[in-house]
Amino acid sequence: MTSTSPHGATTRPGSVPHSLPDNAGRAATGIAIVLVAQLMFTLDATVVNVALPRIDVALGFGPASLSWVLNAFTLAFGGLLLLGGRLGDVFGRRRLFLSGVALFTLASFAGGLAQTPEWLVAGRAAQGVGAALAAPGVLALLTTSAPDEPARLRALALFGAVSSGGLSLGLLLGGAVTDLGSWRWTMFINVPIGLAVLALTGRFVDETARRPGRFDVVGALTATGGAVAIVWSLIGAPEHGWGSPRTVLGLAAGVVLLVVLGITERRVAHPLLRPALLRSRQRVGGLGVIALVVGGQLSMFFLAVQFIEHQLGFGPMRSGMAFLPLTLGIFAMSRVTPQLIQRVGVLPMMVTGSIGLTVSFAWLSTLNASDTYLSGVLGPMLLNGVSAALVFMPVTATVLGGVEPEHAGAASGLLQTFQQLGGAVGLAVIVSVYAAGSVPGEFLPGARAAFLTSATMAALAGVVAVAALARRRTAEAPGPTDAADADEELEAVAA
């Protein structure tokens, strides 16, 4: 049996196509452009981390307000992703993608010129708004730009590599430009990249069809308000306390707004977030896995940086270079994950990756004062990168599997919202555990418990994957039709 793709490539099941689709070159360029933009957004979550001491000296932030250089971006990005996804579905994903990249680029330039703390925080918040408008369209544009199924799987694998590896690459890049130039280049470096993306997108990326219908204003307000309230409460929890009125009232307000969102979305004709997206056990499980994995990973970028800088005495550039094994592990594995997902399926990859992440964090919890980079950090960091790559790509395929093209932006926004919420929750928990076990003047006592907390999150991710994706076994054996449906469902997720 042979099949002919819409683009003219003839293939046999299980074989590699002998000819490329006619538009393969243009499509590959479009995919590369969109991935560069996604990398830019991901980098900005960590690129300023190693530059924070110099930003503090230059602008006079003070210890209490310096964290808002990071939090302003996280708050705007995480709070507006659902809205950005829906706007892309309504107005066209390429159009909103370009608008978001333009705002992000302009905000980066303005932030690099900052002369006061308020100026820089406003620039970082505007970067987050731009990223939230553009990022949900990335996955939708990737899948629509891919000329065939193998290209789509490769694009998803690269998206997973960029989304996970970009965080560590941000530390590397931030350390290099801070040491060689100025902290301002952690902002300015986005400008030429953003301008290049803006110039090339129109030539190589096609617009998607709009989804007609009235805009869900109540859904937009409740989704944005709920996400912002939850992220704002979580990022302040380690400083103000989990039982403080700020944290409790903020979380309560977020939950109430999300409940109102859920009620609203069932009643409107054109909802911001389709309830059907959350009726799939596999999709909900994938969202839980990504939230737990990203939450656990934040210890790598919060705790490991401190050990490398303060315990080992590395400068900004060397600290960034120390994360190179993690980045290389992620990007190297992205070359083989498309083949793995077709051979073994999504569940074995998620479970194996979760186990590897659990071991890497438990390994880091054994760090002691006599450890060097080679003896204490290199091994777990490399294992962490390889394991993270095994999780991100199948989770992305699971969450987007079975989603109609006109709702791909909303599904992408949902996926990235759970990444941001998972990161906010994970960081808040890890920082709280670290503070509870810390000893004044010593790094390691609190870090051990915090790394074990990350290991617990990674292990829970594996449990959630099994619960969501493994076939249900009940006392009454499933009939032939039920078993066939389960097989088809998992195969569709893998595709």
C-alpha positions as CSV (number, residue, x, y, z in Angstrom):
1,M,0.0,0.0,0.0
2,T,1.3,3.4,-0.9
3,S,0.0,6.9,0.0
4,T,0.5,10.2,-1.7
5,S,0.8,13.3,0.5
6,P,-1.0,16.5,-0.5
7,H,2.3,17.9,-1.5
8,G,3.2,15.2,-3.9
9,A,5.6,13.0,-1.8
10,T,4.9,9.2,-2.1
11,T,5.6,7.2,1.0
12,R,5.1,3.7,2.3
13,P,4.1,3.0,5.9
14,G,7.2,2.9,8.1
15,S,9.5,4.1,5.4
16,V,11.3,7.4,4.9
17,P,10.0,9.5,2.0
18,H,12.3,9.6,-1.0
19,S,11.1,13.0,-2.1
20,L,10.4,16.1,-0.2
21,P,7.2,18.1,-0.5
22,D,7.4,21.0,-3.0
23,N,7.2,23.6,-0.2
24,A,9.6,21.9,2.2
25,G,12.3,24.5,2.0
26,R,10.0,27.5,2.6
27,A,8.2,25.5,5.4
28,A,11.5,24.7,7.1
29,T,12.5,28.4,7.0
30,G,9.1,29.4,8.5
31,I,9.5,26.8,11.3
32,A,13.0,28.1,12.0
33,I,11.8,31.7,12.2
34,V,9.0,30.8,14.6
35,L,11.3,28.7,16.8
36,V,13.8,31.6,17.0
37,A,11.0,33.8,18.4
38,Q,10.0,31.1,20.9
39,L,13.7,30.8,22.0
40,M,13.8,34.6,22.5
41,F,10.7,34.5,24.8
42,T,12.1,31.5,26.8
43,L,15.6,33.1,27.2
44,D,14.1,36.2,28.8
45,A,12.8,34.2,31.7
46,T,16.4,33.6,32.9
47,V,18.7,35.8,30.8
48,V,18.8,38.6,33.5
49,N,19.3,36.2,36.4
50,V,23.1,36.3,36.6
51,A,23.0,40.1,35.8
52,L,20.8,41.0,38.8
53,P,23.7,42.0,41.1
54,R,25.0,44.5,38.5
55,I,21.5,45.7,37.8
56,D,21.1,46.4,41.5
57,V,24.3,48.4,41.7
58,A,23.5,50.4,38.5
59,L,19.9,51.3,39.3
60,G,19.8,51.0,43.1
61,F,16.9,48.6,43.4
62,G,17.4,47.3,46.9
63,P,16.9,43.7,48.0
64,A,13.1,43.9,48.3
65,S,12.3,45.2,44.9
66,L,15.1,43.5,42.8
67,S,13.0,40.3,42.4
68,W,10.5,42.3,40.3
69,V,12.9,42.4,37.4
70,L,12.1,38.7,37.1
71,N,8.5,38.8,38.5
72,A,7.2,41.5,36.2
73,F,7.9,39.4,33.1
74,T,6.5,36.2,34.7
75,L,3.4,37.9,35.9
76,A,2.5,39.5,32.6
77,F,3.5,36.5,30.5
78,G,1.7,33.9,32.6
79,G,-1.4,36.0,33.2
80,L,-2.1,36.9,29.6
81,L,-1.3,33.6,27.7
82,L,-4.9,32.4,27.6
83,L,-6.1,35.7,26.2
84,G,-3.2,35.7,23.7
85,G,-4.2,32.3,22.5
86,R,-7.9,33.2,21.9
87,L,-6.9,36.5,20.2
88,G,-4.8,34.6,17.8
89,D,-7.7,32.3,17.0
90,V,-10.0,35.2,16.3
91,F,-7.7,37.7,14.5
92,G,-5.2,35.4,12.9
93,R,-2.2,33.8,14.5
94,R,0.5,35.3,12.3
95,R,-1.0,38.8,12.8
96,L,-1.0,38.5,16.5
97,F,2.4,36.8,16.5
98,L,3.9,39.8,14.6
99,S,2.2,42.2,17.0
100,G,3.5,40.4,20.0
101,V,7.1,40.2,18.6
102,A,7.0,43.9,17.7
103,L,5.9,44.9,21.3
104,F,8.5,42.5,22.8
105,T,11.3,44.0,20.7
106,L,10.3,47.6,21.5
107,A,10.0,46.8,25.2
108,S,13.5,45.2,25.1
109,F,15.0,48.3,23.6
110,A,13.2,50.5,26.2
111,G,14.3,48.3,29.0
112,G,17.9,48.4,27.9
113,L,17.8,52.2,28.2
114,A,16.3,52.1,31.7
115,Q,17.6,54.8,34.1
116,T,15.4,53.9,37.1
117,P,14.1,50.7,38.7
118,E,10.5,51.6,37.7
119,W,11.5,52.1,34.1
120,L,13.2,48.6,33.9
121,V,10.3,46.8,35.7
122,A,7.8,48.5,33.2
123,G,10.0,47.3,30.3
124,R,10.1,43.8,31.7
125,A,6.3,43.8,32.1
126,A,5.8,45.0,28.5
127,Q,8.1,42.2,27.4
128,G,5.8,39.7,29.1
129,V,2.7,41.2,27.4
130,G,4.4,40.9,24.0
131,A,5.5,37.3,24.7
132,A,2.0,36.4,25.9
133,L,0.5,37.7,22.6
134,A,2.9,35.9,20.4
135,A,3.8,32.7,22.2
136,P,0.4,30.9,21.9
137,G,0.6,31.2,18.1
138,V,4.0,29.6,18.0
139,L,2.8,26.0,18.2
140,A,-0.2,26.6,15.9
141,L,2.1,28.2,13.3
142,L,4.6,25.3,13.7
143,T,2.0,22.7,13.0
144,T,0.4,24.5,10.1
145,S,3.8,25.3,8.5
146,A,5.0,21.7,8.6
147,P,4.5,20.2,5.1
148,D,4.1,16.6,6.4
149,E,3.9,14.5,9.6
150,P,7.6,13.8,10.0
151,A,8.3,17.5,9.7
152,R,5.6,18.2,12.3
153,L,7.1,15.8,14.8
154,R,10.5,17.3,14.3
155,A,9.1,20.8,14.8
156,L,7.4,19.7,18.1
157,A,10.6,18.1,19.2
158,L,12.5,21.3,18.6
159,F,9.8,23.3,20.3
160,G,10.2,21.1,23.4
161,A,14.0,21.6,23.2
162,V,13.7,25.3,22.9
163,S,11.1,25.6,25.7
164,S,13.2,23.6,28.2
165,G,16.8,24.3,27.0
166,G,16.1,28.0,26.5
167,L,16.0,28.5,30.3
168,S,19.6,27.2,30.7
169,L,20.7,28.9,27.5
170,G,19.5,32.2,28.9
171,L,21.9,31.8,31.9
172,L,24.7,31.1,29.5
173,L,23.9,34.1,27.2
174,G,23.2,36.4,30.1
175,G,26.5,35.6,31.8
176,A,28.4,36.1,28.6
177,V,27.0,39.5,27.7
178,T,27.1,40.7,31.3
179,D,30.8,39.8,31.6
180,L,31.9,41.0,28.2
181,G,29.7,44.1,28.0
182,S,26.9,45.3,30.3
183,W,23.8,44.1,31.9
184,R,21.9,46.3,29.4
185,W,22.8,43.8,26.6
186,T,20.6,41.2,28.3
187,M,17.8,43.4,27.0
188,F,19.4,44.9,23.8
189,I,20.2,41.4,22.4
190,N,16.5,40.8,21.7
191,V,16.3,43.8,19.3
192,P,18.2,42.5,16.3
193,I,16.6,39.0,16.7
194,G,13.1,40.5,17.0
195,L,13.7,42.8,13.9
196,A,14.9,39.8,11.9
197,V,11.8,37.8,12.9
198,L,9.5,40.6,11.9
199,A,11.2,41.1,8.6
200,L,11.1,37.4,7.6
201,T,7.8,36.1,9.0
202,G,5.7,37.7,6.3
203,R,7.7,35.9,3.6
204,F,7.9,32.4,5.0
205,V,5.0,32.0,7.4
206,D,1.4,31.8,6.2
207,E,-1.5,33.4,8.0
208,T,-4.1,31.0,9.5
209,A,-7.8,31.2,9.0
210,R,-9.7,33.3,11.5
211,R,-12.4,31.9,13.7
212,P,-15.5,34.0,13.4
213,G,-17.7,34.9,16.4
214,R,-18.2,37.4,19.2
215,F,-15.3,37.9,21.6
216,D,-15.8,36.5,25.1
217,V,-15.2,39.6,27.2
218,V,-16.1,38.0,30.5
219,G,-14.0,35.0,29.8
220,A,-11.0,37.3,28.9
221,L,-11.3,39.3,32.1
222,T,-11.8,36.3,34.4
223,A,-9.0,34.2,32.8
224,T,-6.5,37.1,32.9
225,G,-7.5,38.2,36.3
226,G,-7.4,34.7,37.8
227,A,-4.1,33.8,36.3
228,V,-2.5,37.2,37.3
229,A,-3.9,36.8,40.9
230,I,-2.5,33.3,41.3
231,V,0.9,34.1,39.9
232,W,1.2,37.3,41.9
233,S,0.3,35.5,45.1
234,L,2.7,32.6,44.5
235,I,5.7,34.7,43.6
236,G,5.3,36.7,46.8
237,A,4.5,33.7,49.0
238,P,8.2,33.0,50.0
239,E,8.7,36.6,51.1
240,H,5.3,37.3,52.7
241,G,4.5,33.8,54.0
242,W,2.0,31.2,52.8
243,G,-0.5,32.2,55.6
244,S,-0.2,36.0,55.0
245,P,-3.4,37.9,54.0
246,R,-1.6,38.9,50.7
247,T,-1.1,35.2,49.7
248,V,-4.4,33.8,51.0
249,L,-6.6,36.6,49.6
250,G,-4.7,36.6,46.3
251,L,-5.1,32.8,45.8
252,A,-8.7,33.0,46.9
253,A,-9.4,35.8,44.4
254,G,-7.7,33.8,41.6
255,V,-9.7,30.7,42.4
256,V,-13.0,32.6,42.4
257,L,-12.2,34.2,39.1
258,L,-11.3,30.9,37.5
259,V,-14.6,29.4,38.8
260,V,-16.5,32.2,37.2
261,L,-14.5,31.5,34.0
262,G,-15.5,27.9,34.1
263,I,-19.2,28.8,34.5
264,T,-19.1,31.4,31.8
265,E,-17.3,29.2,29.2
266,R,-20.1,26.6,29.4
267,R,-22.8,29.2,28.5
268,V,-21.3,31.4,25.8
269,A,-21.4,30.5,22.1
270,H,-17.7,31.4,21.5
271,P,-15.8,30.8,24.7
272,L,-12.3,32.0,25.4
273,L,-11.3,28.5,26.6
274,R,-13.4,25.6,25.2
275,P,-14.5,23.3,28.0
276,A,-14.0,20.4,25.6
277,L,-10.2,20.9,25.8
278,L,-10.3,19.8,29.4
279,R,-12.6,16.8,28.9
280,S,-9.7,14.6,27.6
281,R,-8.0,12.6,30.4
282,Q,-4.8,12.5,28.3
283,R,-4.7,16.3,27.8
284,V,-5.4,17.1,31.4
285,G,-2.7,14.6,32.5
286,G,-0.3,16.2,30.0
287,L,-1.0,19.6,31.5
288,G,-0.3,18.2,35.0
289,V,2.9,16.6,33.9
290,I,4.3,19.8,32.3
291,A,3.3,21.9,35.4
292,L,5.1,19.5,37.8
293,V,8.2,19.1,35.6
294,V,8.6,22.9,35.0
295,G,8.0,23.5,38.7
296,G,10.8,21.0,39.7
297,Q,13.1,22.4,37.1
298,L,13.1,25.8,38.7
299,S,15.3,24.5,41.5
300,M,18.0,23.9,38.9
301,F,17.9,27.6,37.9
302,F,17.4,29.0,41.4
303,L,19.5,26.7,43.6
304,A,22.2,25.4,41.3
305,V,23.1,28.9,40.2
306,Q,23.6,29.9,43.9
307,F,25.8,26.9,44.5
308,I,27.9,27.5,41.4
309,E,28.3,31.3,42.1
310,H,28.5,31.4,45.9
311,Q,29.9,28.0,46.8
312,L,32.2,27.5,43.8
313,G,33.0,31.2,43.3
314,F,32.1,31.3,39.5
315,G,31.6,34.6,37.9
316,P,28.6,35.4,35.6
317,M,30.2,34.0,32.4
318,R,31.5,30.8,34.1
319,S,28.2,30.3,35.8
320,G,26.4,30.5,32.5
321,M,28.9,28.1,30.9
322,A,28.3,25.7,33.8
323,F,24.8,25.0,32.4
324,L,26.1,24.1,28.9
325,P,25.8,20.3,29.6
326,L,22.2,20.7,30.4
327,T,21.5,22.7,27.3
328,L,23.5,20.3,25.1
329,G,21.7,17.3,26.6
330,I,18.3,18.8,25.7
331,F,19.2,19.8,22.2
332,A,21.0,16.6,21.4
333,M,18.0,14.5,22.5
334,S,15.7,16.6,20.4
335,R,17.3,15.0,17.4
336,V,16.1,11.5,18.4
337,T,12.8,12.2,20.2
338,P,10.7,12.2,17.0
339,Q,11.9,8.7,16.2
340,L,11.5,7.5,19.8
341,I,7.9,8.7,20.0
342,Q,7.0,6.7,17.0
343,R,8.8,3.6,18.2
344,V,7.9,3.5,21.9
345,G,5.1,6.0,22.3
346,V,4.5,8.9,24.6
347,L,4.0,7.2,28.0
348,P,7.3,5.3,28.2
349,M,9.1,8.5,27.2
350,M,7.4,10.5,29.9
351,V,7.9,7.9,32.6
352,T,11.6,7.5,31.7
353,G,12.2,11.2,31.6
354,S,10.4,11.7,35.0
355,I,12.6,9.0,36.5
356,G,15.7,10.6,35.1
357,L,14.7,14.0,36.5
358,T,14.0,12.5,39.9
359,V,17.4,10.9,40.0
360,S,19.1,14.1,38.9
361,F,17.5,16.2,41.7
362,A,18.2,13.5,44.3
363,W,21.8,13.4,43.1
364,L,22.1,17.2,43.6
365,S,20.7,16.9,47.1
366,T,23.9,15.1,48.0
367,L,26.1,18.1,47.3
368,N,28.6,19.0,50.1
369,A,31.1,21.7,50.7
370,S,34.0,19.7,49.3
371,D,32.4,19.1,45.9
372,T,33.7,20.7,42.8
373,Y,31.8,21.3,39.6
374,L,33.0,18.1,38.0
375,S,32.3,15.9,41.1
376,G,29.0,17.4,42.2
377,V,27.2,19.2,39.4
378,L,28.3,18.0,35.9
379,G,26.7,14.5,36.1
380,P,23.3,15.4,37.5
381,M,23.1,18.4,35.1
382,L,23.7,16.3,32.0
383,L,21.2,13.7,33.2
384,N,18.7,16.4,33.9
385,G,19.0,17.8,30.3
386,V,18.6,14.4,28.6
387,S,15.6,13.5,30.9
388,A,13.8,16.8,30.4
389,A,14.0,16.4,26.6
390,L,12.3,13.0,27.0
391,V,9.3,14.7,28.7
392,F,8.7,18.0,26.9
393,M,8.1,16.7,23.3
394,P,5.6,13.9,24.2
395,V,3.7,16.2,26.6
396,T,3.4,18.8,23.8
397,A,2.1,16.2,21.4
398,T,-0.3,14.9,24.0
399,V,-1.8,18.3,24.8
400,L,-2.2,19.3,21.2
401,G,-3.4,15.9,20.0
402,G,-6.9,15.9,18.6
403,V,-7.3,19.7,18.8
404,E,-9.1,21.2,15.8
405,P,-6.9,23.6,13.8
406,E,-9.2,26.6,14.7
407,H,-8.6,26.0,18.4
408,A,-4.9,25.3,18.3
409,G,-4.0,28.8,19.6
410,A,-6.2,28.3,22.7
411,A,-4.7,24.8,23.3
412,S,-1.2,26.2,23.0
413,G,-2.0,29.1,25.3
414,L,-3.4,26.5,27.8
415,L,-0.2,24.5,27.6
416,Q,2.1,27.5,28.2
417,T,-0.2,28.8,30.9
418,F,0.3,25.6,32.8
419,Q,4.1,25.9,32.3
420,Q,4.1,29.4,33.8
421,L,1.8,28.4,36.7
422,G,3.8,25.3,37.3
423,G,7.0,27.4,37.4
424,A,5.5,29.9,39.7
425,V,4.1,27.3,42.1
426,G,7.4,25.2,41.9
427,L,9.6,28.2,42.6
428,A,7.4,29.4,45.5
429,V,7.5,26.0,47.1
430,I,11.2,25.4,46.6
431,V,12.1,28.8,47.9
432,S,9.9,28.3,51.0
433,V,11.4,24.8,51.7
434,Y,14.9,26.3,51.2
435,A,14.2,29.1,53.6
436,A,12.7,26.8,56.2
437,G,15.8,24.5,56.3
438,S,18.5,27.1,55.8
439,V,21.2,28.0,58.2
440,P,22.4,31.6,58.3
441,G,25.6,31.9,56.3
442,E,25.4,28.4,54.9
443,F,23.9,27.4,51.5
444,L,23.7,23.6,51.6
445,P,21.4,22.8,54.6
446,G,18.3,24.4,53.0
447,A,19.3,23.3,49.4
448,R,19.3,19.6,50.2
449,A,15.6,19.7,51.2
450,A,14.7,21.9,48.3
451,F,16.4,19.6,45.8
452,L,14.5,16.7,47.3
453,T,11.3,18.7,46.8
454,S,12.1,19.0,43.1
455,A,12.7,15.2,43.0
456,T,9.3,14.7,44.5
457,M,7.7,16.9,41.9
458,A,9.4,15.0,39.1
459,A,8.3,11.6,40.6
460,L,4.7,12.9,40.8
461,A,4.9,13.9,37.1
462,G,5.6,10.2,36.3
463,V,2.7,9.1,38.4
464,V,0.4,11.5,36.7
465,A,1.6,10.4,33.3
466,V,0.8,6.7,34.1
467,A,-2.6,7.6,35.6
468,A,-3.6,9.7,32.6
469,L,-2.2,7.8,29.7
470,A,-2.2,4.2,30.7
471,R,-5.2,2.2,29.7
472,R,-7.7,1.8,32.5
473,R,-7.9,-1.7,33.8
474,T,-11.2,-2.6,35.6
475,A,-12.6,-5.7,37.0
476,E,-14.7,-6.0,33.9
477,A,-12.5,-6.5,30.8
478,P,-13.1,-3.9,28.1
479,G,-14.9,-5.1,25.0
480,P,-13.2,-5.2,21.6
481,T,-14.6,-1.8,20.6
482,D,-13.4,-0.1,23.8
483,A,-9.9,-1.6,23.5
484,A,-9.7,-0.5,19.8
485,D,-10.8,3.0,20.8
486,A,-8.1,3.2,23.5
487,D,-5.5,2.1,21.0
488,E,-6.6,4.6,18.4
489,E,-6.7,7.4,21.0
490,L,-3.1,6.7,22.1
491,E,-1.9,6.4,18.5
492,A,-3.5,9.7,17.7
493,V,-1.8,11.3,20.7
494,A,1.6,9.9,19.5
495,A,1.0,11.3,16.0
